[in-house]
Amino acid sequence: MLTGDVVDADLLRDIPLDGAPVLAVVPFRQARERGFTVHDDGAPLRCLVVRESERIPLSDAVAALPPEPVAAEPLGFDIPDDEYAGIVRRVIDDEIGQGAGANFVVMRRFEARTGSAPVPTLTSWFRALLTHETGSYWTFAVHAPASDGESLSLAGATPERHLTLHDGVAQMNPISGTYRHPATGPTRDGVLQFLRDTKENEELFMVVDEEMKMMSALCPGGGRIVGPYLKQMARLSHTEYLLEGRTALDPREALRLTMFAPTVTGSPMENACAVITRHETRPRGYYSGVLALFEPDGARGNPAEHTPSGPASYSLDAPILIRTAYLHDGGRVSVPAGATLVRHSVPEHEVAETRAKAAGVLASLGLVPRGAGPGAVVDLNTQPGVAAALTARNSQLAEFWVRPQDATHAGPADRSATRLESARISPLAGRSVLVVDHEDQFTTMLAHQLSHLGLTARVVRWDAVTDVLADDLVVLGPGPGDPRDHEDPRIAAITRRIHERVTAGRPLLAVCLSHQVLAGLAGFPVRALPSPRQGVRLDADVFGTTAAIGYYNTFGARLTTITAAAADSSVARLALEPSADADGVLTALRGPGVASVQGHLESVLSADGLTVLDTLTRHVLGAPAEPSPAR
């Protein structure tokens, strides 16, 4: 139990880490700190600077809290089922179907009304959630009144950790995929069917990819994937991974670089925020933000004994604000919920998912019937076949992202492998690489892999690049959008930089969106695919070698006879050699000092990604084609 002084901050860096613990309630609008588009509702970044704290046994807390939730009148969802289903269809067709990204989360709210005062309401909600919900990461109640403006009152049982930092170790916890328990309770057959579901598998891998981008930005030594696990709650079960790495960042900066989780926004992150703004007419408030508990390292006693020792000495525990009820001034109650929309989404199923996600909180608070319950609870993790089904998912992952990446913290075998790889890639050592980001942070993972190959890589956003000729290699990265839209300033910039590097005879590698632009300049027609390949792993032919690679593309260049009129002269003279799949979609191109690839070699789905990246990098730099690193 934490009490103290309530203060508001404008930016995350303004959170007062002066020696005392701080609990910050971070609204979604803080995503503007990363330059992302959001509906700005002015929701405050509210901080409780802790002056007193006490640990209370759970049984004592439950006994002291009000036994029943306060009376409230349910009003229903602000967006009716049929209207929400229509939004799902538009996102699939107009966003995913047009290359805007791989997955997006759209929110709606269940609303109610109560005449009870904030503190009795919150304490009753808190007890109900402690009693009736299971499997949560944090169960909490927060009341942070303001001297002017609206008080902030919320209670929830969130299943998901966003980011923790402790003793230099960063951990993230992507959770995605939802098994909705039937009314009679979860079953072994039901959970096994869920674990085999392609849509649910791809949904989880997409968010793992997105959070690994963040881990690559946070952790110089890279991040690794641990899991997967099954998280069982009262009415739902989810699949999850744990990502971990080492960082020395100020925890406030680490939090800023990871705003916000793709499990509640989408990917790629920047465009996900733009899509949310287009399809959600109301601001999110605190939904998909975080609670952030900053504590001086090793401090668990009396806050009065804490002494300032610098922000870097603080630990951070930041769960995501989902499965949470809000009490607004005037007695209005809201419980937001969202569904992850992917290319395989069925609108009616996503409607049901938002209802199921809200139901745990709503039932605990007495806003919908709790039901008689299923009787004896089945522990799904102990059921035959569940552990094997979870482990089988890792067969689709790149070993590069599963093993420890930081050699100083790896075991002897891993350190030996790292030294062996360093010896094998020595022809690339020390060469400078500019990785150009086109609003998709897959570039952070690309830069990490290039660094692992011995190059010196840095990432620069596309509109901040001033010179593309100085570096030994330029990698033009992926991004959302239509590669044929030359009115898009990003596409125009890619085109211009291809010309600059090609004309100067400087090595160039293009990935996904940039590959498609290069292919178009070479005279290969670029068209929308019959079905988007977002978050799918394919066995791709790359110049005669079959490689398992992850794909995130809605458009593709086609293998056809090139006419001189269709090609740009400076690119056409390279006479690029194409590689294509069985459907005639180009998988890669190569020529003197130039190469491109459609797939995401850096994706966690790309078991052969590092090998292909090494081969293409050696090709464009003219380095000896020695054996590549193992998977």
N, C-alpha and C positions, 0 to 999 in steps of 0.2 A: 504494500500500500504506500503510495507516494503522494506527498502533499508539498506545496511550495508556492512560488510566485509565478503568475502567468504573464508572459510577455510575448509580443508578436515580433517576428523578423520579416524582412523583405525578401532576402535571399538566403539560400542554405548556408553560405559562408558567414552569415550574420548570426547563426545559432550560437548562443553564448556559452562556449566551452571554457569556463574560467575556473574549473576545479570541482564544481558540483555536478552531480548527474543531471541530465536534461532529457525530458520526454517531449519530442516534437511530433505534432500532427501535421503531416505534409500533404497539402492539397494537390490535385492533378494539375492545377494551373502553373505549378512550379516547373512544368516541362518547358515553359517559355525560356527558362534559364539555359536550355540547350538550343534555343532558336526555333523550337517547334511551334506549329500552329495549334492553338487551343482556344476554346471559348473561355474568356477570362471573366470569372464571376466575382473576383475580388476576395475569394475565400482566403482567410489569413493563414499564414504559416505560424501556428500557435505553439508556444513552448512553455512547458512547466519546468521551471528551475527548481530542482528538488531541495528542500530544506529539511524535511523529515521523511524517514522511511521505516517501515516495519514489515517483517515477515510473519505471516499468520498461517497456521496449518489449514489446509483446505477444508477439513471437516468443521473446524471452528468458524471459518468464513461462511460456509454454507448454512450453518446453524444460526448465524447472526443476521443473515440477509432475509428480506421479506420472502415468505413462502410461496407467494403466487404473483404473477405479473399483474401490473395495474390494468384496469379496464381500458380498452381501446376499441374504436370502431373501424373495422377494415373498409377501405374504399376501393381496392383493386389496383391493377397496374395502370400507370399513366399512359402507356401505349398498349392498346388492345392486341390480342393474339394475332388477328388477321393483319393488322397494320404492321406489327413486328415481323410477321412472315414476309410481308411485302418488302420491308427493308432488307431482310436477308437475301431475297432474290435480287434486289438491285445491287447489293454489295458484290454478290457472286458474278453477276453479269457485267456491271459497269465498272467494277474496280478490279477484282481478281481476273475477270475475263478480258480486261484491257491492259493488263500488265502492271497494275498499281502495287501489287505485292502478293504475298503468299497466304496470309491469314489476317483477319481483323476481328476485333471484339467490339460489339455494339451493345449498349446498355439500355435497360429500362428499369423503372422503379415501381415497387409495390408501395402503396401509400395508405396511411391510416390517420386517425385523429384521437387524441387523448386529452383529458382535462387535468391530468396529474402533474404535479410539479417535477422538475428535472431530477433531483436527487432520489426521491422515492421511485421514480420511473426507472432510472438507470440501475439502482441497486436491485430492484426486482428482476429486471432483464438479466442482470449479471448472474443472479442465482439460477434463473431458469436455464441459461446457456451452460453454466457449470454442471447442472443436473441432467440436462437432456441431450446435449451435443457431445460427441466423442471424436477423437482423432484430430483435434485442432492443434495448431502450432502455438497460438496465443488465444486465450479467452480473456477478455478485458472489458472494463468500463472506464470511460474518461469524461470528466466534467471540468471544462475550462471556461469559466465565465469571463466576460470582458467588461472593462470599465465603461466602454461605449461600444455600440454595435451588438451583434447577436452572440449569445453564448454558444459554445461548442459542446455538444453532449452526444456521446455515441457509446454503443456496446456491441461486441461482436465475438465471433469464434472463427477466426481465420485459419485455414489449413496451411497457408503458404508463407514461408520465409522468403523475403526478397533478397536481403543482403545481411551477412554478419561479418564483422571484423574483430579478430581477437588474436593478440600476440603475432600480428603480421600475417595471419591467415585469413583470406577472404573466402566466403562460401555463398553461393547462390543456389536456389532450390526450385528450378522450373517444374511446375505441376501442370499437366494437361491430359486430356482424355477423361471422359466421365462415364462411369457405370451407374446408371440410375437404379437403385434397389427397387424391386417390385414391392407391392404392399405387404406381401407375405414374408418379405425378408430376402437378403442376398443369397445366392446359391453358387455352388462350385461350377455348374454348367454355365450359369449366367456370367460369372467373372471370366471364365476361360473363353467364352464367345467374345466378350469385350476385349480381352487381351489379344485375340486373333484379328480383330477388326482393323482393316487397312486404314480407314479414315482416322481412327483413334491413334494408331501407331504414328502416322504421318503428322498428326496434330502435335504429338509430343516432340518428335524430332525437330519440327520447325521451331518450336520455342527453345529447345536446347541449342540449336544453331544460333538463334538470336541472342541468347544469354552468353554463349561462348564468345560472341563478338565483344560483349561487355567485359568478360573476363580477360580477353586478350588486351583490352585497353587498360584494365586495372593492374594486371600482373605481368611484369617484364619477363618472368620465366614461363608465362603461359598458364593456362588452366587445364585441369583434367576432369574427366567425367567419371562419376562413381554411381553405381546402381545398375538397373532401375529398381524402384520399390513400388509397393502398392500401399496407398494411404486410404484406410477405411474410416469413414465417418458414419453418422447415424443413418443418413438417407442416401448417401453417395459414396462411391470410391473413385479415387484418381490414381493415375500413374505419375511417377516423379523420378527425377534424377537429382543428384547432388553434384555441384561443380565447385572445385576448390583450387586455389592458387595462393601465391604470396604477394603482398603489396606493402609499400611504406607510405601510401597516400594518407593525407588528412581524411578522416572518415566522412566529413561533410563533402569533400570533393569526390570521394568514391561514390557517395550517394548521388551526387549530381550527375556523374558520368553514367549511372545506371538508371536514370529516370526514363521511363518506368517499365515495369515488367512486361514482356511481350505476351504473357499469359492473360493480361488484362487490357492490352492495347492492340498488338499485332506486329507484323514485320513486313518490310523493314520499318524500323521504329519511326523515323521522321515522317515518312509518307503515311504510316498508320495514324499518326496524330492528325494529319490533314484529312484522311478518310473519315475518322471519327467526327471531326468538325463538320464535314459535309452531311453526315447521316444522323448525328445526334443534335437535335435542335436546342436542347437544354444543357447548360454546363454540368460537368460531372461533380463539382464540389470536391469531396474527399475520396470518392470511389476510385479505386485503382491507384491512389496515393499510398503512403505508408505511415505507420507509427514508427518512430525512430527513437530508441532508447540509447543514449550516449552515457557511458559510465567510465569513470577513471579506471584504468586497468588494475585489477586486483581489489577494487573497492566494493565491498559488500556490506560494510558496517554503517556507522553513523555518518551521514553526509557532512556534518559539521567538522569532521576530522579530515576531510579531503582538502588537499592543497593544490593550487594550480601547478600543473606540470606540462602544459602544452597540449594542443589538440591531438597530436600524433599518439599521445599516451592513452587516449580514450578507446574503449571498445564500442562496438555498435551492434545492436540487434534490431532489425527493421522488418517486421512482418507487413504483408500487403493488406490494405484495407478493402477486404471483400468479406462476404457473409457478415455484414455489419448493419445495425439499425441506428438511425439518426433521429434525435428528438430536436426539432426546430422550435424557435420561439413561436408562441401561439398554439402549441400543442400538435403541430403537424409532425407526423412520423413518416420516414421513408426508408425502404430497404432496397438498395440497388442490386441488380444482377445482370450479368452479360453472358453471351455465348460466343465461343470461338468459331468464326465462319471460315471455312476452307472450300476448295473447289468441289469437294464431295458432299458438302452440307445439304441436308434436306430441311427446308424452312420449318416444317411442322416439328421436326425433331429438335431444332434449335429453340423453338418456342417452349417445348417441354423442358429443355435443359435450363432455361432461365427460371421456369417455375420450380424445378427441382432444387436449384441452387438457393433460391430464396426460401424454400419451404422449411429447411432446417431452422433458420432463424425465426421465421414466421410462426412455426408450430411451437417453438420454445417460448415465444412471447404471447402465445394464445391468440394470435391473429388469424390462424387457420387451424382446423382440428388436428390434434396430435394423433388421433387414431389409437387403437388398442395396442399397436405394436406387434412385431412378428414373433414374440415369445423369446425363446432362447436365441441369442445372437451367434451367428456363425462367424468364426475368425477366418476370413478368406485367405490370409497368408499361410495358414496351416493346411489348406486343402490340397490334396494330391494334384500335381501338375501345375500349380500356380507358380512355384519358384522356377520350374523349368521354362514355363512360358515367358516369365520376366527375363530370365537369363538369355533366352533365344533372341531377344531384341538386340542384344549387343553384337550379334553376328552381322548386323547391318552397319555397324559403326567403324570409323577409321581408328585403327590402333593408335595412331599418332595422338589422338585426343583422349584416349583412355589411359595411357601410361603417363607417369609423371613427366612434365616437361622441363622442370628446373633441375639440372644435373646436380646442383649442390645439395638437393634434398632427396635425390633418388637413391635407390638401393644400388649395390655394386653392379648387378647385371645391367640396370638401366644406365649407369654411368659409363660402363664399358660400351654399350650400344651407342651412346652419345659420342664418345671418343671415336669409335669406328666410323660413324657417319661423318664426323668432322674431317677425318682423314680422307674419306672418299670424296668429299665435296670441295676439297681445297682449291681447285681451279676457279671457284666462284668467290673465294674468300676476299672480303674487303671491298668488293665492288658496290657502288652506291646505287640505290633503287628509290625512285619516286613513285609511290603508289597513289594514284589519284582517286579520291572518293567521290562518287556520284550519288550521294545520299543513301548509301547502303553500307553499313559498318562491317560487312563481310571483309572489307579492306583491312581491318585490324587483324583478322585471322590470316589473310594473305601475307601481310607484313611479317607476322610472327613466323609463318612457315618459311618465308624468304630469308629471314634472319637465321632460322634453324639451318638453312642450306649454306650459311656462311656469308651472305650478303649483308650490307648495311642498309636497312630499309626504314623509310619514314612515310607517314600517311599525311596527305594534304587535301583538304576539301577542294572540289573542282573550281569554285569561284575564288579561291585564294591562291591558286597556282600562278606564279609570275614567270617561270622559266622552265620549259620542258626539254631543253637541250643540254643542260649542265650535267645531268646524271648519266651514269653508265647505262642504266636501263630505266625505262618508264613503263609502269604497269597501269593501263587504263582500266579501272575497276567496273563492277556491275552497278546497277541501279534500277529503280522502277521506271515505267513509262514505255512509250512507243518509239522504237528506234527510227521509225520513218518520219517522225515529227520534227522537222528541222527548224520549226518555230520555237521548240523547246530549247532554252538557252544551254541546257546540259548537253543535248544532242549536238548543237552547233559547236560547243566547246570540244566535244570528243572528235568531231570531224576536223576541226582546225588543228588539234594536237596530233592527230594521225598524219595530216599533211606535213606538219612541221618536222616530226621525227622521220618520216619516210623521205622527205626532200633532203634532209641533212644526212641521211644514211645512218641514223642512230637506232640502236636496238629498241624494239617495242613489243610488248605483250598485251593483248586485249582480252578481257574476260566478260562473258555474258552479254550485257547491253552493249558494251564497247566492241565485242566480237561481232555482234549483229550490225553495228554501224560500219565496221571495217568490211564485213562481207558485202554490204550494200554498195560501198564504194568500189569494191572489186568486181561488181556486176552481177552478184548473186541476188535474186529477188528475196526480200524479207516479208514474211506473211504471218498472220496470226495462226497458231496451231489449232487443229480441230478441238483439242482439249488441253488446257494449261498443264504444264509440267511443274507444278509448284510443290516442292518438298518431296520429290520422288527420286529414288535411286535407280539408275539404269546401268546395264552393261553396255558401255559405249565403245565403238571402234575408233581408236585414235591412231591413225596412220598404220593400220595393220595389227595393232595391239589392243586386246580387249581389256577395258578398265572399268571398275565399279566406281561410278561418279554420281554425286548428288546434283539434281537439276532444280532450278527455280526460274522457269521462263514461260512466258505466254506467247512469245514470238519466236520464229526460227528462220534462218536463211536456208534456201532450198538449193539443192544441187541440180543445176541446169547448164545448158550450153550458154556461155557468156557471149554477148554481142558487144562489139567495141562501143556502140552508142550508149550502152547501159553502164559502162564502167568509167570511173574517174581515171584520167590518164596517169597521174602520178602513182596511184595504187595499182592500176592495171599492169603497168610495166614490171611490177614485181612477179607477175605470173604465179600468184599464190596457188599452192597445191591444196586441194580440198580433201577433207575426210568426212564421211557422211554415214548416218545410220541406215537401217533397212528401209525407213520411211522417206529417205532422201533429204533429211534435215542435217545440215552441216554440224558436225561435232567439233571440228577444228580447222584451222588454216595455217599454212606456214610458207615462208619464202625467205629470201636473204635478209637476215637480221630482223625478221618479223614473224610473229606467231599469234594465234588467238585460239580461244577455247570457249565452247558454249556452256559447259558444266562448271559447277563451283568446286574447284579442286580443294578449296579450303573448308568445305562443308564437313560436318561430322559424319555425313552419309558417304563421303568419298573415301572408301577404303584404299583406293589406289591414287588418291589425289596428290600426295606428296611425290610419288614416283613420277607422275605425269608432269607436275610442276617442275621438278628437277630436270626432266628431259627437255621440256620446252624452253626453260631458262638457259640451259646449256646451248640449245640450238641458236637462240637469238644472240647470245653473247659469243658464239663461236668457241665455246669451251669443249674440251674432250668429252665424248659421250661415254663416260665410265658407268659401271653398274650403279643404279639408283638406290636410294635408301629403301629398306623394306617397309612393308605396311606397318 
